[in-house]
Amino acid sequence: MKVILDIKDNKVEFVMELLQSLSFVKTEPISTAKAELFKELQASAEEVVLAKLGKIKLKTAEELLNEL
């Protein structure tokens, strides 16, 4: 399982040391930009699921182009 943690700057060193001390945990820091991109992709995927369930209506390609 993969998780993303949002850690206060003054606690990063402690948390990373703690996680790295656990043999069954692999750590890989990512940039804030990558974390934001992941959140946006996750939100988009959730929208697709809701659209498939008929709970929301997505914009058409024409509507998106008109916004530009």
C-alpha positions, 0 to 999 in steps of 0.5 A: 500500500502507498500513502502520502503524508503531509508532515510539518517542516519541523518534524520531517527529519524525525518522521523520516528517521522513524520510517526508515528505521522500519525494515518493512517501510520504503520511503521516497520523498516527493516534491510538493508539485508532484504531491499536488499533481497526484491530488489533482489526478486522484480528484479527476479519477473520482469525478470519472467514477461519479460520472459513470455512476450518473451522480454528476455530469461532466462537461463536453469537449466543446464546453471545455474548448469554449472556456479557453 
